[in-house]
């Protein structure tokens, strides 16, 4: 049975997938054929877990996204500076909301994998003029913000710019984005990478010790915050998502757990 990138199907796992798609509970419900209230219950520690039908619908699409990520990475590996398509609004050629969000998900994950391999990939809106650098900046800005689930207000504060100015850059309707925005994103991504490295390194070492002792490696429990919109919470959750993907690629099992629960058991 295909289980996706984690070895469990829990509430925190489901929330992690929703954040990876970077969609609201309302949109997630629509994509899976359920209500916003159902999705809210699935993420509420005091209510029921997502059922089999919801998981099957989600993971069927997720598997296709994984296949597209692999194809995009393979096609881009031999290109000097590959440019990936990234849809920044619903008018970008795909009427199906689910297809649009999963295609963008695949692009984000492919871009992040290429980045960690040292390949400088760009992004632009489908059908955009290749010489329109402002639109290329807008697509890349949205891709990187969506990857981190970074609100516009938070990036504006980190970069020291107004929300209005940032919105102009996100729309690609004005001049190109200032360097301060990219520097703020790089600093934040660096924090995420460092925390994800720590999680992965602990899991790899634990697996090595277990195998040396003739034991099966235990699941790596990766903490995830259910509440909070501060930058520290954003870093914890973005690092958890990246670590889960990397552990899955390495053949190491993991499960996402609410950070509050993991702290209580220590």
N, C-alpha and C positions, 0 to 999 in steps of 0.2 A: 504494500500500500504506500502510495506517495504521500509523505507528510510535510512537504515543503522544507523550509530551512531550519525548523526546530523539531525536536523529538517529542513534543507534547502539543496538545490542542487546548490550551488554557485561555482564560480571559486576557492575561498579559500578552500571550502570543498573538491573539486576535487584535489587540490594540496596537501592537507593533506593526502588524501588516497594514492596518488602517493608516498609521503614520507613514509607513513606507509609500503608500499610495498618495499620501498628503491630501486626504479628503475628509470632509465632515462626517458626522454620524448619519446625517440626512442622506448624503450622497452614497455613503457605504451601504446603507439600507436599500436605496434605490438600485444600486448595482447588483445586489444579491437577491432582490425580490422580497425584501422585508421592510418594516417601518423603522423610522429613526428611534422610536421607543424601544424596539427589540434590540437594536445595536447598543443603545444606552444600557439596557439590562445586561447584555453580554459582557460589558466592560465594568459593571458594578459588582464589587466583591460580595455584596449581599444578595445577589440575584443568581439566575441560572446561567449556565455556560452556553456558548453557541452550539447549535445542534449539528447533526451529521450533514444535513442538506446544505446549510450555510457554508460549512467547511469544504464540502465537495465543490461547490460553485466557486468559492474563492481560490482553492488550490488548483483547480483545473485551469483557471486563467493564469495563476501564478506560474505554473509549469510552462505555459506558452511564453510568458514574459522571460523566464530563465533561458529558454531556448533562443529567444531574440537577443538577449544580452550576450550569449556566447557567440552568436553570429556577428553581432556588431563589433565585438572585441576582436574576433578573428579577421574581419574585413578591414578593421582600422589599424591592426598591428603593423602592417607594412607601409603605411602612408605617413608622409612627413608630418602633416598636421591635419588629421581627420576632422571633418565637420559633421556633427550629428544633427538630425532634425529634432526640434523640440517645439511642441505646440503650446502657444501661450494664451490661446482663447479658443472657445468652442467653434469658432468660424474657420478653424484651420483644417477643414477638409474631412473631418470624421464626425458623423452624426451620432454614433453610438457612444454614450458617455463612458461606458465601461472600457471600450476599446481605446478611447482617447487617454484615459487615465493609466491604463496598463501599458500603452505605448510610451507614454512619458516616463513611467516607472522604469521600463527597460532602458530608455535612453539615459536616465540618471544613473542607474546601476552600471551601465557600460562605461559612462564617462568617469565614474569614480574608480572603477577597476583600471581603466587606462591611466588615470592620474596616479594611482598607486604603483603602476608599472613604469612610471616616468614618461608617459606619452602625453604630450600637450594637445588635447583634443578641444575643438571649438564646438559651438552649437549655433543654430540659427533657425528661424521660423520656416516651416515648409513653404516652398515657392517664393521665398524672399530673394530680393536682388543680392547676389553674392558680394557686391560692392557696398551694400548698405551696412556699414560698420556699426551704426547706432542700433539697428535691429539685431545684429549679431550680439552686441553687448546686452541688449534687453533679454534675448533668449538665454544667454549664459547666466545673466543675473538671476532670472527666474529659476533656472535649473539648479543653481547652487543654493538658492534660498529654499527651494522645495526639498532638496536633498536633506537639508538640515532641519526642515520644518520651522524655518526662521521667519517670524512675523516681520512685516515691513517696518513697524514701529521700533522693534528691537534693533534691526539693522541700521535704521536711521540714527538711533541713539549711539550705537557702537561706532558709526562712521562720523558722527558729528555733523549730520546734514538734516535738512527738513524732510518731512514725509512727502511733501509736494514735489520736492526736487527728485527724491528717490522714485516716486511714482512716474515722473516724466521719463526717467531712465528705464524703468521697467516696461514702459509702453513703447519705447524706441521712437518717440515722437520729437525728441529734442536732441541736444548735443550728446556726445558719448559720455558714459559714466566716468566720474572722477576717480583718480587712483585711490583715494581714501576708502572708497567702498570695497574695492578689491583687496586692499590691505586688511580691512576689518574682517572680510570673509576668510582670508588666508589665516589670520590669527585664530579665528574661531575654529576653522577646520583643523588647524594644528593641535588645538586642545582636544578635539574629538579623536583625531588619529592617535594621540598619545594615550588617551584612556582606552581606546579600542586595542591598542598594542598590549597594554597591561592585561586586559582580559584574555586575549588570545595567548599571550605568553604563559599565563597561569594555567590555562587549559592544556596547552601543548606539553608543559612540564609535568602536569598531573598525569596526563596520558602516558608519557614516557615512563614515569615511575611505576604506574600500574602495570604496564605491559612487561616491564622488567621483572616484576614480581609475579608474572603469569596471570594477572587479573584483567578483567575487562574495564576499560576506562569509564569512570562515572560521568554522568551528564554534568556539563558546566552550567551552573545556575547563574544567569545574567540578569542583574537587577534593572528594573524599569520603573520610572516614576509615573504614577497615574495622574497626579495633580501637580499644578504649578506651571507657570509660564515664564519663569525667570531664566536667565542665560545658563545658569548652572544646571537646571533641569533639562534644558535643551541639549547641553553637552552630554549629560548622562545618557539620555535616550538615544541621541544620534550615535554615540559610541556603542551602545548596546546593539543597535541595528547593524552597524558596520561589523562588529565582532561576530554577531550571529551569522552573517553572510560568509565571513572568512572562515569560521569554524565549520560551517556546512561544506564549503569548498575543500577544506582539509580533511573531511570525513570524520570530524569530531562532533559528537552529539552535544546539544545544548537545549536549555529550556529557559524561557523568559519568565521572571517572577516579579511581582510587585516589590519594589525596594522596601516598603514599609514592612511587609511580611518577612523578608529576608533579614532585616535588622532585628525583628522581634525574636527570631530563632537563634540568634548568636549568643 
